Amino acid sequence: MKALTPLPVEQIPETLARAQALARPDSWADVLVVGAGPTGMACAIEAQKAGFKAIVIDKGCLVNSIYHYPTNMVFFTTPELLEIGDIPFTTALAKPTRLEALEYYRRVAEHFHLHIRQYEWVKTITGEDRNFRVTTTNRHDAIHDYRARKIVVATGYYDLANQLEIPGEDLDKVSHYYREPHPYFDTDVVVIGGKNSAAEAALDLWRHGARITLVHRGAQMHDHVKYWVRPDIENRIRSGEITAHFNSTVQEIGADYVALRTPSGPLRLKNDFVFALTGYHPDYDFLRSVGIELSPEQMRPVCDPENLESNVPGIYVAGVIVAGSRTNEIFIENGRFHGKLIAAHLSEQLGGGNQNLPLDAT
Ligand SMILES: Cc1cc2nc3c(=O)[nH]c(=O)nc-3n(C[C@H](O)[C@H](O)[C@H](O)COP(=O)(O)OP(=O)(O)OC[C@H]3O[C@@H](n4cnc5c(N)ncnc54)[C@H](O)[C@@H]3O)c2cc1C
């Protein structure tokens, strides 16, 4: 009979109870930050400046959300308001492009020698204040364990799109993310939504030869549409270059059509592609899984506003997730300051920096 050999820890399925891997020098930290968005980076930088060892883990690449924004996107914020770690961000024009922002955050990560583990998905956080265990899986489904005294959760909101919950939403032709216009030249495209993402996608697609129908449940484009985009979209609608149905909803998406409910009755349109740009929300299940309580209506994590420590001692929340479902309240401009608040509290709690002794791995 073949002799049984124990599986290497990395190959043990995460669903099975298993021994934890021993802590390695590169797998423990004073502070482990979940999410390498602008906020997570700012938290790691400020923790490092205060003398703590920080590790940042992201399931995608550095600033994964920004990477996935529309290819030719221009920020509504001027560059100095996107700065982290007091590193200047200068751009050729008044507003940074997505490409310039990617370049900036890469340079900042290099400048501070941040310990960033890309393409590792944080699955579980267990343990207690000053002795947390964090388990991740990488792209090859290998499991990694980390130990940390404190945790910062800065997981953003862009990974989970608000669903329409209508038949056909799962068809390949439907997307909740818009990247670029070229594939949609000379096709019939429906854009659902009335805020910036929908307005900008509709204009970009129209300018590159797609036939656009915009469907929005509100009576007009939303007030938050960028002041320079709003007249552009409204003029295109007024002139009939973009067809818009307000006070309307998409009821069903078929292979080559969409069915709408409009104030003048049901409407069936020939259709090739649908962009449902109706917003995104934080991963509430992940927050709950680590014990963080959410407010009943707006799903805001329970936390101390002074230092952002959640109801779970030693676990902090940072960035847009602090606003729960009100994702337009916190963005890079204001979320980037969360790092300083948390670092100040870490110093109080851990007694200043240079606590970089490996944790006991028992
Ligand atoms: C099209 C668009 C344009 C915008 N323009 C602006 C602007 O001009 N100015 C502005 O201030 N804001 C803007 N925003 C909003 C801003 O980008 C977000 O508010 C900001 O990215 C939030 O930062 P964050 O660090 O909290 O989250 P994110 O940037 O979303 O970062 C969260 C990170 O966590 C990672 N993650 C999530 N779950 C896990 C997990 N379990 N394990 C490991 N990693 C995980 C994600 O991969 C991601 O990299 C814009 C948003 C959009 C959609």
PDBQT file of the ligand as one rigid body, heavy atoms in Angstrom, charges set to zero:
ROOT
HETATM    1  C1  LIG A 401     -15.214  55.980 -12.256  1.00  0.00    +0.000 C 
HETATM    2  C2  LIG A 401     -14.865  56.544 -10.903  1.00  0.00    +0.000 A 
HETATM    3  C3  LIG A 401     -14.244  57.789 -10.801  1.00  0.00    +0.000 A 
HETATM    4  C4  LIG A 401     -13.869  58.306  -9.566  1.00  0.00    +0.000 A 
HETATM    5  N1  LIG A 401     -13.259  59.526  -9.492  1.00  0.00    +0.000 NA
HETATM    6  C5  LIG A 401     -12.863  60.011  -8.294  1.00  0.00    +0.000 A 
HETATM    7  C6  LIG A 401     -12.207  61.284  -8.173  1.00  0.00    +0.000 A 
HETATM    8  O1  LIG A 401     -12.024  62.010  -9.150  1.00  0.00    +0.000 OA
HETATM    9  N2  LIG A 401     -11.818  61.688  -6.936  1.00  0.00    +0.000 N 
HETATM   10  C7  LIG A 401     -12.007  60.936  -5.822  1.00  0.00    +0.000 A 
HETATM   11  O2  LIG A 401     -11.588  61.351  -4.735  1.00  0.00    +0.000 OA
HETATM   12  N3  LIG A 401     -12.635  59.753  -5.887  1.00  0.00    +0.000 NA
HETATM   13  C8  LIG A 401     -13.075  59.272  -7.099  1.00  0.00    +0.000 A 
HETATM   14  N4  LIG A 401     -13.740  58.076  -7.169  1.00  0.00    +0.000 N 
HETATM   15  C9  LIG A 401     -14.003  57.325  -5.940  1.00  0.00    +0.000 C 
HETATM   16  C10 LIG A 401     -12.723  56.659  -5.465  1.00  0.00    +0.000 C 
HETATM   17  O3  LIG A 401     -12.042  56.055  -6.524  1.00  0.00    +0.000 OA
HETATM   18  C11 LIG A 401     -13.014  55.648  -4.385  1.00  0.00    +0.000 C 
HETATM   19  O4  LIG A 401     -13.766  56.259  -3.385  1.00  0.00    +0.000 OA
HETATM   20  C12 LIG A 401     -11.686  55.165  -3.793  1.00  0.00    +0.000 C 
HETATM   21  O5  LIG A 401     -11.028  54.323  -4.716  1.00  0.00    +0.000 OA
HETATM   22  C13 LIG A 401     -11.883  54.477  -2.503  1.00  0.00    +0.000 C 
HETATM   23  O6  LIG A 401     -10.611  54.137  -2.036  1.00  0.00    +0.000 OA
HETATM   24  P1  LIG A 401     -10.431  52.892  -1.080  1.00  0.00    +0.000 P 
HETATM   25  O7  LIG A 401      -8.957  52.756  -0.887  1.00  0.00    +0.000 OA
HETATM   26  O8  LIG A 401     -11.329  53.041   0.084  1.00  0.00    +0.000 OA
HETATM   27  O9  LIG A 401     -11.011  51.658  -1.932  1.00  0.00    +0.000 OA
HETATM   28  P2  LIG A 401     -10.500  51.048  -3.301  1.00  0.00    +0.000 P 
HETATM   29  O10 LIG A 401      -9.712  52.009  -4.096  1.00  0.00    +0.000 OA
HETATM   30  O11 LIG A 401     -11.682  50.438  -3.943  1.00  0.00    +0.000 OA
HETATM   31  O12 LIG A 401      -9.498  49.902  -2.827  1.00  0.00    +0.000 OA
HETATM   32  C14 LIG A 401      -9.961  48.730  -2.197  1.00  0.00    +0.000 C 
HETATM   33  C15 LIG A 401      -9.006  47.605  -2.526  1.00  0.00    +0.000 C 
HETATM   34  O13 LIG A 401      -9.328  46.485  -1.712  1.00  0.00    +0.000 OA
HETATM   35  C16 LIG A 401      -9.127  45.312  -2.467  1.00  0.00    +0.000 C 
HETATM   36  N5  LIG A 401      -9.884  44.245  -1.804  1.00  0.00    +0.000 N 
HETATM   37  C17 LIG A 401     -11.232  44.178  -1.614  1.00  0.00    +0.000 A 
HETATM   38  N6  LIG A 401     -11.558  43.068  -0.919  1.00  0.00    +0.000 NA
HETATM   39  C18 LIG A 401     -10.391  42.419  -0.659  1.00  0.00    +0.000 A 
HETATM   40  C19 LIG A 401     -10.060  41.210   0.032  1.00  0.00    +0.000 A 
HETATM   41  N7  LIG A 401     -10.993  40.459   0.647  1.00  0.00    +0.000 N 
HETATM   42  N8  LIG A 401      -8.744  40.829   0.083  1.00  0.00    +0.000 NA
HETATM   43  C20 LIG A 401      -7.795  41.574  -0.503  1.00  0.00    +0.000 A 
HETATM   44  N9  LIG A 401      -8.049  42.733  -1.154  1.00  0.00    +0.000 NA
HETATM   45  C21 LIG A 401      -9.326  43.152  -1.221  1.00  0.00    +0.000 A 
HETATM   46  C22 LIG A 401      -9.591  45.697  -3.864  1.00  0.00    +0.000 C 
HETATM   47  O14 LIG A 401      -9.029  44.854  -4.852  1.00  0.00    +0.000 OA
HETATM   48  C23 LIG A 401      -9.099  47.145  -3.972  1.00  0.00    +0.000 C 
HETATM   49  O15 LIG A 401      -7.810  47.238  -4.561  1.00  0.00    +0.000 OA
HETATM   50  C24 LIG A 401     -14.130  57.560  -8.397  1.00  0.00    +0.000 A 
HETATM   51  C25 LIG A 401     -14.779  56.323  -8.492  1.00  0.00    +0.000 A 
HETATM   52  C26 LIG A 401     -15.149  55.813  -9.717  1.00  0.00    +0.000 A 
HETATM   53  C27 LIG A 401     -15.856  54.483  -9.784  1.00  0.00    +0.000 C 
ENDROOT
TORSDOF 0
